[in-house]
Amino acid sequence: GTAQNPDIYFQGREAQNRFYRDVPGIVEDCLQQVAQVTGRTYHLFDYAGAADAEQVIVIMGSGGETARETAARLNETGRKVGVLQVRLYRPFDARAFVQALPRSVRRVVVLDRTKESGALGEPLYLDVVAALKEMGAGDVMVVGGRYGLGSKEFTPAHAKAVFDMLRDEPRHHFTVGIEDDVTGLSLPSQAYFAAEAPGTVCCKFYGLGSDGTVG
């Protein structure tokens, strides 16, 4: 690889700023092309839920689908909740993030699927806090927690527990999906919460490894 001395390395690193600055716009353009081809529309940040939501989950990855279904069912009971899914994490577009949030939001919970031991919080949580502060929305309460480490299951019951915590007693640095009887950080959750739409047919298939079903 290359070797750069202290007289120019710093300058070279800063010269890269404009390329990272342009990435969100490029990704947004590409997502529009994907929408034209597939009919599936995505943005840097996609919000789903009540237009006047007061509590919002911020999440990345497949857990967002579970959170969205749960939010939809809770809103049917009179709650005002929503889910903001992060499609582009880094570079993190603070302006696009804040614009995607409903103006009515008062409390935000950020769910990270990782644990950064020794840090003040997990990566997505810290970026959300910084984005809100830099964009002048520092009056929104933000808490963060962990879920799904090691592919631990994340169910609608767990998502509901997060929404309930955010409404009743916001907690920092919690876990959901496990029972933490050592450090006591886990949220209590009910065994089951039905988030699927009425009329959904659920099936369970059993297969033995010896009969070829698994393969």
Summary of the structure (lengths in Angstrom):
residues: 215
radius of gyration: 20.2
end to end distance: 43.5
largest distance: 67.3
contacts: 585
relative contact order: 0.12
helix: 39%
strand: 16%
